Amino acid sequence: MSKVVKKLSEVRFLSYFRFFYSYLGSAVFIALGLSMLVALLDGIGLTMFLPLLHAVDGGTGEADGENMGSMRIVLDGMNELGLSPTLVTVLLVLLFFFFMKGIAKFALDYYRTILNQRFANIMRLGNMKLLAGLDYSEFSKAESGKIQNTFSGEIVRINTAYRSYFQMLQYLIMTGVYVALAYVANPKFAVIVAVGGLLSNLAFSRIYRITKEASRRVTKEMNNFQGFLIESVSSFKFLKATDLITRYKEKIDQSIVSVEKQQRTIGVMNGIANSIREPLVMVVVVAAILIQVTVFQESLGLIILSLLFFYRGLTSLGTMQNSYNQFLGVSGSIENMEAFTEEMKHFQEDPGTVPFSGFKKKIEVKNLNYGYDDVPVLKDMSFVINKYETIGIVGESGAGKTTLVNLLCGLLPPPTATILVDGIDLRELNKHDFRRQVGYVTQESQVFTDTVANNVSFFENPSEETELKIQQALKLAHAAEFVAMLPEGLNTQIGINGVNLSGGQRQRISIARELYREVDILILDEATSALDSQSEKLIQENIDSLAGTVTMIVIAHRLSTISKADKIVFLRADHTYEIGTFESLQKRSANFRQMVSLQTV
Ligand SMILES: Nc1ncnc2c1ncn2[C@@H]1O[C@H](COP(=O)(O)OP(=O)(O)OP(=O)(O)O)[C@@H](O)[C@H]1O
């Protein structure tokens, strides 16, 4: 089945089908099958009108099938079933088919609603999986607005696209069924109307093109808009305090206006498509009747049934055209989503296969070289971190401290086997296992819009035991005191990005979270930079007290933070480095001495 779908999808219009099929599988065929059933039942019901007319017209109360052309097969069928085509039977059969159609239509609508929801969820779940598995270095190049928009607004738009697309397919099938029935009823008339219908379709091609282009632009502008929005929320304080928010708002306003403009174009196109549909249908029908009557001299009676089918067929065609135009109005989102998921799939991280059950002995860095886009940052670096040691990483801004730490925690994979954890190439280790043992307090404290307790336990189920652990972690991070003073203690909401807390308090909460996790390796990136000297001193003491129970890698600008470290990796801007204790580096490195002399240690 999927091979057939692939082959068909080489046609652009059908390539969208492959997109939906890739998420919903053969369920889409069930929906299409139901559409066909609805059209067939409706068509058969309609054929009953002719024997009905005939029965009434003949005054016999019984239809004999004369003038029904090939459709007399329906009457033959009734006869075979032992149903004599009296007025009452024909009426009952007509009712029967329309009831059956009602049931099939209900099943179709219900199934489509379920599929619609399933479709949105499959997309959301799939995208979340791809995002979680994304390689960190690729993530750092991504646009946050695009991710945000693709995950929220675009999914809504694609859901609309899905509805319109399948509505279009449903009406396409219906049109096909009606045209086929019309052809069986009156072939000549059918051919004239079909040609007319196809010609009328040409009028729509320009509308389709304009709508599609506008849809693409909406997606692009929405990506920009979301990006601006995220940045204006995260940088609100700065933008507000400097009134740069006024200028930033102008950028956001422009993208809002541009989206509106494109959506207006889509609206106008949909309006035109809607309003010219009916007149066009009528032009085709009137022309076909005139040709039938004047050129082929057929009686009107002969074309009534065919006309009935055609009127329905052409109405279906019109609805199909409108659905298609509505679909095109949001189809830009499908292209965006396809490109986005392809990109994310391409940049998935290798999860690693070797299980990791805990850090046992040492991390060895052996001749590590690393750079970005061929620009070297770390050159031929070698050192060892033994279990429970504290390693300080210092150096000028841009010397590569964060890069080194990202390599050590497996966020950036080194090109060759140059980082070994307990003798195993870090790239081979199961990343989930390994990272569960890594705590990371980043430069910008990571806090989440929830309570203090949830920020520390990271949403672990509340229990007495959990609370006790939270309190211990807060104490170690020197945060217990200020948390106790908060209006609702542990259950206080900390606000968006922790706005209700001071910078130092946010940092202490972040430290408490990593201590709560009881990891083997704790990375602190400038972790005490936002603290006042009293708090820093206290945390420093707590960190020192952790020495010997956890392996710590500490990036520090303030040398006091790492004066007691077992080893210090001192990085220079020219990619050279030195390793030693604070004292030994002070003795042998002029650069290090200079750095120390600039600070009061
Ligand atoms: N994703 C990236 N792509 C390209 N270059 C990068 C990337 N990340 C960092 N760099 C570059 O690598 C060098 C080292 O950066 P890194 O962030 O590791 O330095 P750092 O010592 O931690 O600096 P700071 O103390 O200012 O935080 C810098 O020149 C930086 O511009």
The ligand as an SDF file (V2000), in Angstrom:
LIG
                    3D

 31 33  0  0  0  0  0  0  0  0999 V2000
   27.4940   27.2260   18.6190 N   0  0  0  0  0  0  0  0  0  0  0  0
   28.6060   27.8960   18.2790 C   0  0  0  0  0  0  0  0  0  0  0  0
   28.9050   28.0880   16.9810 N   0  0  0  0  0  0  0  0  0  0  0  0
   30.0130   28.7490   16.5990 C   0  0  0  0  0  0  0  0  0  0  0  0
   30.9070   29.2520   17.4690 N   0  0  0  0  0  0  0  0  0  0  0  0
   30.6780   29.1170   18.7770 C   0  0  0  0  0  0  0  0  0  0  0  0
   29.5060   28.4170   19.2550 C   0  0  0  0  0  0  0  0  0  0  0  0
   29.5440   28.4230   20.6110 N   0  0  0  0  0  0  0  0  0  0  0  0
   30.6750   29.0770   20.9470 C   0  0  0  0  0  0  0  0  0  0  0  0
   31.3630   29.4860   19.8640 N   0  0  0  0  0  0  0  0  0  0  0  0
   32.6410   30.1980   19.8410 C   0  0  0  0  0  0  0  0  0  0  0  0
   33.6030   29.3910   20.5070 O   0  0  0  0  0  0  0  0  0  0  0  0
   34.4440   30.1730   21.3230 C   0  0  0  0  0  0  0  0  0  0  0  0
   34.3790   29.6600   22.7710 C   0  0  0  0  0  0  0  0  0  0  0  0
   33.0880   29.9070   23.2900 O   0  0  0  0  0  0  0  0  0  0  0  0
   32.6850   29.4840   24.7640 P   0  0  0  0  0  0  0  0  0  0  0  0
   31.2600   29.8630   24.9760 O   0  0  0  0  0  0  0  0  0  0  0  0
   33.0480   28.0750   24.9700 O   0  0  0  0  0  0  0  0  0  0  0  0
   33.6440   30.4220   25.6000 O   0  0  0  0  0  0  0  0  0  0  0  0
   33.6460   30.7170   27.1570 P   0  0  0  0  0  0  0  0  0  0  0  0
   35.0510   30.6220   27.5950 O   0  0  0  0  0  0  0  0  0  0  0  0
   32.6750   29.8660   27.8660 O   0  0  0  0  0  0  0  0  0  0  0  0
   33.1650   32.2330   27.1420 O   0  0  0  0  0  0  0  0  0  0  0  0
   32.4040   33.0770   28.3020 P   0  0  0  0  0  0  0  0  0  0  0  0
   33.2970   33.1330   29.4760 O   0  0  0  0  0  0  0  0  0  0  0  0
   32.2730   34.4200   27.6530 O   0  0  0  0  0  0  0  0  0  0  0  0
   31.0940   32.4000   28.5420 O   0  0  0  0  0  0  0  0  0  0  0  0
   33.9740   31.5950   21.1700 C   0  0  0  0  0  0  0  0  0  0  0  0
   34.8320   32.2310   20.2390 O   0  0  0  0  0  0  0  0  0  0  0  0
   32.5680   31.4830   20.6290 C   0  0  0  0  0  0  0  0  0  0  0  0
   32.2760   32.5620   19.7850 O   0  0  0  0  0  0  0  0  0  0  0  0
  1  2  1  0
  2  3  1  0
  2  7  2  0
  3  4  2  0
  4  5  1  0
  5  6  2  0
  6  7  1  0
  6 10  1  0
  7  8  1  0
  8  9  2  0
  9 10  1  0
 10 11  1  0
 11 12  1  0
 11 30  1  0
 12 13  1  0
 13 14  1  0
 13 28  1  0
 14 15  1  0
 15 16  1  0
 16 17  2  0
 16 18  1  0
 16 19  1  0
 19 20  1  0
 20 21  2  0
 20 22  1  0
 20 23  1  0
 23 24  1  0
 24 25  2  0
 24 26  1  0
 24 27  1  0
 28 29  1  0
 28 30  1  0
 30 31  1  0
M  END
$$$$
